[in-house]
């Protein structure tokens, strides 16, 4: 699922406007405007990987995990990220399928990994 589809699907499930998504993000300490949220729904392919703060804000506004938003954003720039559970401690390993990818696409992957690291995602965030 790409970012536009994730935003639209979840926003409709919650019955929220773009401004309401932004307001929910603000209540969690994230700054994003309704028009910025809407911008990510206008096309399926993004010109570049969104900034970590933007992804965290979208996740907070839609009440989903940041990793869901990261995977959707990656799909929107043409990368496929998957999660695999490794070991008994449920450590998440993020793999990108980079076969036949351009250097620019590899840079987008690096941006995705940086986003995950910079959002402060910890092992306990994945425990259910």
N, C-alpha and C positions, 0 to 999 in steps of 0.2 A: 504494500500500500504506500502510495506517495504522500507527501506532506499535505498537499491540497485535499486529498481524500480523507486523511486522518482528521484534519481540522474540521472539514465540513460534516463528516459523519458524527464526530463527537459533539460538535457544537449543536447540531440538530437533536442528538440524543438528549442533551441537557436543556434544550429549548432556549439557547442563548444567542444574543446578537454578538457581533464582533466587539462592540464596545463593552458588553457585559463580560466577555472572555478577558478583555484587557483589564477590567475592574477586578475580576477574580485574581488575575496575576498580580495586580498591585497590592491586594490584600495579603499576598504571600511575599511581598517585598520585591517584586519584579516590575520593571518599567517597560511597557509596550503599549502602543496605541491600537485602537480598534482598526484603523486604516492599515497599520502594519500587519496585523493578523490577517486582514482581508487580502493584502498583497500576496501572501503565500498561498492563497486559494485561486488566484487568477490564472495560473498556468501549471501544468504538471511538471515542467522541467525548470529547475532553478538555474540561474546563471552561475551561482557559486554556493558553497556551503554556508548556511547561516551561522552567525556568531553564537558562542555558547550561551550568552545571556539571553539571546532571542529564543533559543531552543528551550531553555529553562523557563522562560516566561510563558511560552506557548504551553508547555507541559503543565505548569501551575494553573493557568487559565482554563485548561480543559480537564484538569484533575486526572492526568495520566502520568505514567513514569517517564522521566526524561529519556530513558533508553528507547522507548517507543517512538518518541519524536525524532531522535537521532537516526533510527533505522528508516523512518519515513523520509527524513530529509536526505539521507544517503540515496534512497531510491529515486528521489527527485533530481539528483545530479548524476544519475546513471550508475550508481554503485549498489551492489547487493551485500548487505551485512546480515549475518546470521549469528544467533547465539547458540552456544553449546555448553551444556553442563559438564564440568570436569570434576571428578572426585566426589567424595562424600560431603564436602563442605559447600557444594553448590556454587563454586566459583564460576563466574561468567567469563567466557573467553570470546572475544569478538574477532571474527574472521571476515576478511573481505576477499571476495573472489576477484583477483587482479589479473588473471590470465587475459592477455590481449588488450590490456588497458594502456592508455596513453600516459605520459608523465603528468599531464594535467589531472587525469582521473586519479592517479596515485596521490597527488597532492590533496585532492578532495578527501580521500581516505584518511590521510594524515590529519586533516582538519576535523574529521569525524572522531578520531581517537582523541585528539586534543580536547574536543568538546566534552567527551565522556570524562576525561581526567579533570578538567577544569570545573565541572559541575559538582565536584565533591562526592561523586557517586561511590559508595562503599559497599562492601559485601553485605552489610546489614540492610541496605536499601533493597536488595533482591530477595530477602527472606520474606516468605508469605505466611 
